[in-house]
Amino acid sequence: MSTAALDAPAATGRAPIWTSLFAQVLAGLALGVVAGVLWPDVAVSLKALSDAFLKLISMIVAPIVFCVVVHGIASAGDLKKVGRVGVKALVYFEAMTTIALILGIALAYLVGPGHGMDINPATLDGSAMAKHADNVHKLEGGGLSGFLLNIIPSTAFDALARNDVLQVLFFAVIFGAALALVGGETGAKVTGMIEAVAAVLFRAMGLIVRVAPLGVFGAVAYTVGKYGAGSLAQLASLVALFYLAVTLFVVVILGAVMRLAGVNIFKFIAYLREELTIVLGTASSDAVLPQIMRKLEAMGCKKSVVGLVVPTGYSFNLDAFSIYLTLAVVFIAQATNTPLSFGDLMLVLGVSLITSKGAHGVPGSAIVILAATLNAVPSIPAIGLVLVLSVDWFIGMARAVGNLIGNCVATVVVAAWEGDLDRAKADAVLNGRADAAPVLAPAE
């Protein structure tokens, strides 16, 4: 699919800074902080703006993923190549997830954010967890077999209606493979139709994303208005440590991996700054999934690789979430004075490797997955989860940004590993020597 066909042409000359979506999102973020501090009661009601924006995005994500994945597989032609890319992606995902989980444990023990809190689990109020009980039960009850079965949708329409990206991806892979096998005139007609539908969907996304500043404004105003400027006081060390952990993982671990692929991590992040700002404000990486896929293609990653790795990574490659999972588990153990043996830590790692794969698409996913992980490690009081509830939104912002960067890096690395990265184009785009299509530009 031609990126130029999906986006407005680049304007000649330098446009005023206030017309930049990046500047508008930053302005929305700053105004949200001001509104939350000055008018907290009003600010809390502004969450509707954020919810509306995320619903608009959610409305269109599943069909876009379906079209992009199907078109990518059908266009690739060689199904062996598609399978090879999928295996490489999964190997990379597991390696990065393991490193992230270990990093969370290491930093928790090194800094000890929970030491000194001396919380008695019997004094904690578990009522705040009531709304998550059903989701936790569903997640635990199925176990690994339940998770694998949940990948298969009851019907394709059901997966699209519920916006279950993993199930949509599963159906899209089967549909795309079948389309590639059919081939001929019939295959070409269906592929052309899907490409045309995708072009319309991306144009619609271009319209929706222009209201991102309002969505960010509403989300930030609600957060500051509800929790207050001093809401991080008690758990500031945990929040600060998590932000540090995500930064270290991105700069050191992902930076080293990108260096092997021949890409500078800082230039790469600068290239994605608009999308990352939206994710930071809304604490949701779903909001920019289609734009991210377009930008990765524009910098030289092959469409078939982007179409497979990015949607799959949303469920299987949650680097920042993995850091949070082990960091939060050890924090709760420290805060409740619960000793952890080496066997306990190995159990936490093993359980987390599985539970972290179910995080995307589960309501209140971070809390639900963390609860399931705690319940699988009996030595740690699961009620200790209440300790992190009050700061989950603040942690969620960094979690979403870290997950998104991790998925984008995974796509570049797998593309380079497969020989499907145009290094010259990537270098030119990231260094400003080539005009990348303005993915977030408004529709004509």
LINMOGI-V875511 format. One record per residue. N is the residue number from 0. RES is the residue in one letter. SS is DSSP state (~ for helix, > for strand, _ for the rest). OMEGA is omega in radians with two decimals (* if undefined). Layout:
{{N	RES	SS	OMEGA} {N	RES	SS	OMEGA}}
This chain:
{{0	M	_	-3.12} {1	S	_	3.12} {2	T	~	-3.13} {3	A	~	-3.13} {4	A	~	-3.07} {5	L	~	-2.98} {6	D	_	3.12} {7	A	_	3.13} {8	P	_	-3.14} {9	A	_	3.14} {10	A	_	3.09} {11	T	_	-3.12} {12	G	_	-3.11} {13	R	_	-3.12} {14	A	_	3.08} {15	P	_	-3.04} {16	I	~	-3.10} {17	W	~	3.08} {18	T	~	3.14} {19	S	_	3.11} {20	L	~	3.12} {21	F	~	3.13} {22	A	~	-3.14} {23	Q	~	3.12} {24	V	~	3.09} {25	L	~	3.11} {26	A	~	3.10} {27	G	~	3.12} {28	L	~	-3.13} {29	A	~	3.13} {30	L	~	3.10} {31	G	~	3.10} {32	V	~	-3.14} {33	V	~	-3.14} {34	A	~	-3.14} {35	G	~	-3.13} {36	V	~	-3.05} {37	L	~	-3.09} {38	W	_	-3.06} {39	P	~	-3.12} {40	D	~	3.11} {41	V	~	-3.08} {42	A	~	-3.13} {43	V	~	-3.13} {44	S	~	-3.12} {45	L	_	3.10} {46	K	~	3.12} {47	A	~	3.12} {48	L	~	3.12} {49	S	~	-3.14} {50	D	~	-3.14} {51	A	~	3.14} {52	F	~	-3.13} {53	L	~	3.09} {54	K	~	3.08} {55	L	~	3.12} {56	I	~	-3.12} {57	S	~	-3.12} {58	M	~	-2.96} {59	I	~	-3.06} {60	V	~	-3.06} {61	A	~	3.12} {62	P	~	3.09} {63	I	~	3.12} {64	V	~	3.14} {65	F	~	-3.09} {66	C	~	-3.10} {67	V	~	-3.11} {68	V	~	3.14} {69	V	~	-3.13} {70	H	~	-3.14} {71	G	~	-3.13} {72	I	~	-3.13} {73	A	~	-3.13} {74	S	~	-3.13} {75	A	~	3.09} {76	G	_	-3.10} {77	D	_	-3.10} {78	L	~	3.07} {79	K	~	3.12} {80	K	~	3.12} {81	V	~	3.12} {82	G	~	3.13} {83	R	~	3.11} {84	V	~	3.14} {85	G	~	3.14} {86	V	~	3.13} {87	K	~	3.13} {88	A	~	-3.12} {89	L	~	3.08} {90	V	~	3.13} {91	Y	~	-3.13} {92	F	~	-3.10} {93	E	~	3.13} {94	A	~	-3.12} {95	M	~	3.11} {96	T	~	3.13} {97	T	~	3.12} {98	I	~	-3.13} {99	A	~	3.13} {100	L	~	3.12} {101	I	~	3.12} {102	L	~	3.12} {103	G	~	3.13} {104	I	~	-3.09} {105	A	~	-3.12} {106	L	~	3.12} {107	A	~	3.13} {108	Y	~	-3.12} {109	L	~	-3.07} {110	V	~	-3.13} {111	G	_	-3.08} {112	P	_	-3.10} {113	G	_	-3.12} {114	H	_	3.09} {115	G	_	3.14} {116	M	_	3.06} {117	D	_	-3.13} {118	I	_	3.03} {119	N	_	-3.10} {120	P	~	-3.10} {121	A	~	-3.10} {122	T	~	-3.09} {123	L	_	3.13} {124	D	_	-3.10} {125	G	~	-3.09} {126	S	~	-3.12} {127	A	~	-3.13} {128	M	~	-3.03} {129	A	~	-3.07} {130	K	~	3.14} {131	H	~	-2.99} {132	A	~	-3.10} {133	D	~	-3.13} {134	N	~	3.11} {135	V	~	-3.12} {136	H	~	-3.14} {137	K	~	-3.09} {138	L	~	-3.09} {139	E	~	-3.03} {140	G	~	-3.09} {141	G	~	-3.08} {142	G	~	-3.12} {143	L	~	-3.14} {144	S	~	3.12} {145	G	~	3.12} {146	F	~	-3.13} {147	L	~	3.11} {148	L	~	-3.12} {149	N	~	3.09} {150	I	_	-3.11} {151	I	_	-3.11} {152	P	_	3.06} {153	S	_	2.99} {154	T	_	3.13} {155	A	~	-3.12} {156	F	~	3.11} {157	D	~	3.13} {158	A	~	3.12} {159	L	~	-3.11} {160	A	~	-3.13} {161	R	_	3.10} {162	N	_	3.11} {163	D	_	-3.01} {164	V	~	-3.11} {165	L	~	3.11} {166	Q	~	3.08} {167	V	~	3.12} {168	L	~	3.13} {169	F	~	3.13} {170	F	~	-3.12} {171	A	~	3.12} {172	V	~	3.13} {173	I	~	-3.12} {174	F	~	-3.14} {175	G	~	3.12} {176	A	~	3.12} {177	A	~	3.13} {178	L	~	3.11} {179	A	~	3.14} {180	L	~	3.11} {181	V	~	3.07} {182	G	_	3.09} {183	G	~	-3.10} {184	E	~	3.13} {185	T	~	3.12} {186	G	~	-3.13} {187	A	~	3.14} {188	K	~	-3.12} {189	V	~	3.13} {190	T	~	3.12} {191	G	~	3.12} {192	M	~	3.13} {193	I	~	3.11} {194	E	~	3.13} {195	A	~	3.11} {196	V	~	3.13} {197	A	~	3.12} {198	A	~	3.11} {199	V	~	-3.13} {200	L	~	3.12} {201	F	~	3.06} {202	R	~	3.08} {203	A	~	3.10} {204	M	~	3.10} {205	G	~	3.10} {206	L	~	-3.09} {207	I	~	-3.01} {208	V	~	3.11} {209	R	~	3.10} {210	V	~	3.12} {211	A	~	3.12} {212	P	~	3.11} {213	L	~	3.11} {214	G	~	3.11} {215	V	~	3.12} {216	F	~	-3.13} {217	G	~	-3.11} {218	A	~	-3.10} {219	V	~	3.12} {220	A	~	3.13} {221	Y	~	-3.09} {222	T	~	-3.12} {223	V	~	-3.13} {224	G	~	-3.09} {225	K	~	-3.02} {226	Y	~	3.11} {227	G	_	-3.09} {228	A	_	-3.10} {229	G	_	-3.03} {230	S	_	-3.11} {231	L	_	-2.98} {232	A	_	-3.04} {233	Q	_	-3.05} {234	L	_	-3.09} {235	A	~	-3.09} {236	S	~	3.12} {237	L	~	3.14} {238	V	~	-3.13} {239	A	~	-3.14} {240	L	~	3.13} {241	F	~	3.09} {242	Y	~	3.10} {243	L	~	-3.12} {244	A	~	3.13} {245	V	~	3.12} {246	T	~	3.12} {247	L	~	-3.12} {248	F	~	-3.11} {249	V	~	-3.04} {250	V	~	-3.05} {251	V	~	-3.06} {252	I	~	-3.13} {253	L	~	3.09} {254	G	~	3.12} {255	A	~	3.13} {256	V	~	3.13} {257	M	~	3.11} {258	R	~	3.08} {259	L	~	3.12} {260	A	_	3.11} {261	G	_	-3.11} {262	V	_	3.11} {263	N	_	-3.06} {264	I	~	-3.10} {265	F	~	3.08} {266	K	~	3.13} {267	F	~	3.12} {268	I	~	3.11} {269	A	~	3.12} {270	Y	~	-3.10} {271	L	_	-2.97} {272	R	~	-3.12} {273	E	~	-3.13} {274	E	~	-3.13} {275	L	~	3.11} {276	T	~	3.09} {277	I	~	3.14} {278	V	~	3.13} {279	L	~	-3.10} {280	G	~	-3.07} {281	T	~	-3.09} {282	A	_	3.13} {283	S	_	3.12} {284	S	_	3.07} {285	D	~	-3.03} {286	A	~	-3.06} {287	V	~	-3.07} {288	L	~	-3.13} {289	P	~	-3.13} {290	Q	~	3.12} {291	I	~	3.14} {292	M	~	3.11} {293	R	~	-3.10} {294	K	~	3.12} {295	L	~	3.05} {296	E	~	-3.09} {297	A	~	3.14} {298	M	_	2.98} {299	G	_	3.08} {300	C	>	-3.10} {301	K	_	-3.06} {302	K	~	-3.10} {303	S	~	3.11} {304	V	~	3.13} {305	V	~	-3.09} {306	G	~	3.14} {307	L	~	-2.98} {308	V	~	-3.05} {309	V	~	3.14} {310	P	~	3.12} {311	T	~	-3.13} {312	G	~	3.13} {313	Y	~	3.09} {314	S	~	-3.01} {315	F	~	-3.06} {316	N	_	-3.11} {317	L	_	-3.03} {318	D	~	-3.10} {319	A	~	3.09} {320	F	~	3.12} {321	S	~	3.08} {322	I	~	-3.12} {323	Y	~	-3.06} {324	L	~	-3.11} {325	T	~	3.11} {326	L	~	-3.12} {327	A	~	3.13} {328	V	~	3.14} {329	V	~	3.10} {330	F	~	-3.14} {331	I	~	3.10} {332	A	~	3.13} {333	Q	~	-3.09} {334	A	~	-3.12} {335	T	_	3.12} {336	N	_	3.12} {337	T	_	3.14} {338	P	_	3.13} {339	L	_	3.09} {340	S	_	3.09} {341	F	~	3.11} {342	G	~	3.09} {343	D	~	-3.13} {344	L	~	3.10} {345	M	~	3.09} {346	L	~	3.09} {347	V	~	3.13} {348	L	~	-3.10} {349	G	~	3.13} {350	V	~	-3.11} {351	S	~	3.11} {352	L	~	3.13} {353	I	~	-3.04} {354	T	~	-3.12} {355	S	~	-3.13} {356	K	~	-3.10} {357	G	~	-2.98} {358	A	_	-3.04} {359	H	_	3.07} {360	G	_	3.08} {361	V	_	3.13} {362	P	_	-3.08} {363	G	_	-2.93} {364	S	~	-3.07} {365	A	~	-3.13} {366	I	~	-3.11} {367	V	~	-3.12} {368	I	~	3.11} {369	L	~	3.11} {370	A	~	3.13} {371	A	~	3.12} {372	T	~	3.13} {373	L	~	-3.12} {374	N	~	3.11} {375	A	~	3.12} {376	V	_	-2.97} {377	P	_	-3.10} {378	S	_	-3.12} {379	I	_	3.14} {380	P	_	-3.09} {381	A	~	-3.14} {382	I	~	3.11} {383	G	~	3.10} {384	L	~	3.14} {385	V	~	-3.09} {386	L	~	-3.05} {387	V	~	-3.10} {388	L	~	-3.03} {389	S	_	-3.11} {390	V	_	-3.06} {391	D	~	-3.14} {392	W	~	-3.12} {393	F	~	3.08} {394	I	~	-3.11} {395	G	~	3.13} {396	M	~	3.12} {397	A	~	3.13} {398	R	~	-3.12} {399	A	~	3.13} {400	V	~	-3.13} {401	G	~	3.10} {402	N	~	-3.11} {403	L	~	3.12} {404	I	~	3.13} {405	G	~	3.13} {406	N	~	3.12} {407	C	~	3.10} {408	V	~	3.12} {409	A	~	-3.14} {410	T	~	3.14} {411	V	~	-3.11} {412	V	~	3.13} {413	V	~	3.10} {414	A	~	3.12} {415	A	~	3.13} {416	W	~	-3.09} {417	E	~	-3.08} {418	G	_	-3.11} {419	D	_	3.07} {420	L	>	3.06} {421	D	_	-3.03} {422	R	~	3.14} {423	A	~	3.12} {424	K	~	3.13} {425	A	~	3.14} {426	D	~	-3.13} {427	A	~	-3.12} {428	V	~	-3.09} {429	L	~	3.12} {430	N	_	3.06} {431	G	_	-3.14} {432	R	_	3.10} {433	A	_	-3.14} {434	D	_	3.03} {435	A	_	3.13} {436	A	_	-3.14} {437	P	_	-3.01} {438	V	_	-3.07} {439	L	_	-3.13} {440	A	_	3.13} {441	P	_	3.12} {442	A	_	3.13} {443	E	_	*}}
